[in-house]
Every structure is written in C-alpha cells, then in structure tokens.
Amino acid sequence: MTGRTRTAYCIAAILWMVLIFYLSSIPDLRSNLPTFWDHLVRKTAHAVEYAVLYILLQKSAEGHRYARTGALLGTVLYAISDEIHQQFIPGRVGQFSDLAIDAAAALVVFAISKNSSRRAG
C-alpha cells in the first residue's frame, strides 16, 4: 500500500470519528419507529459505526506489525470516549451495553481479518 493510500485511510478514519462524535452530540436520535425497531436500528448502527472505524484504522496502519491489534485497541478506546462524551449531552447517557456492542463489532471484524490474512499468506 502506498503512503498516499494509507494517508487517505487515516483521513477517512478521522472524518468517521468526527461523524460519530457529531451523532453522539445529538440529544435525541429516536425515530418514529415502534420501540423494538427503533432500538434494533440504533444498536445495529452502533455495530456498523465501529466495524467501519476498525476497518479504516486497520487500513491506515496496514503493513505495520501490530496494525490489526492497534486498530482494535483504537476502536475500543474511541468507543469508551464516545460513551463518556454522551454523559455530557442532555438526553443521552453513556451505556456499557453500547460499548459492548461497539467492541464486539470491532472484534468480529478483527477475527474475520485475521482469518483472511491467514488464507492469503
């Protein structure tokens, strides 16, 4: 991977984190869906947000010895900071369950990428 490509992934990861921060700053993200579906959509969005963040961080560090582990750690640390951030937003609360969803999504992509790299190598 070229330095330019790595830089582009790094910029994309930063922009993605800005988007997550922005969405976490909105006091109420509830939709007009019935409670079950609203809950399902919001929790799925959590998983997708952090799976994408893991991929962007991993791609931005690709070629480094600990790229995958660093991306996992970075994703989980950002998820922790996001839940702390939400404590300061009226109408929002940081939840351990959301952190668990975020970390699980990153861990799933981590595991998939580990298996993919074994087959490719």
C-alpha positions, 0 to 999 in steps of 0.5 A: 500500500502506498503512503498516499493510500494509507494517508487517505485511510487515516483521513477517512478514519478521522472524518468517521470519528468526527461523524460519530462524535457529531451523532453522539452530540445529538440529544435525541436520535429516536425515530418514529419507529415502534420501540423494538425497531427503533432500538434494533436500528440504533444498536445495529448502527452502533455495530456498523459505526465501529466495524467501519472505524476498525476497518479504516484504522486497520487500513491506515496502519496496514503493513505495520506489525501490530496494525490489526491489534492497534486498530482494535485497541483504537476502536475500543478506546474511541468507543469508551470516549464516545460513551463518556462524551454522551454523559455530557449531552442532555438526553443521552447517557453513556451505556456499557451495553453500547460499548459492548456492542461497539467492541464486539463489532470491532472484534468480529471484524478483527477475527474475520481479518485475521482469518483472511490474512491467514488464507492469503499468506 
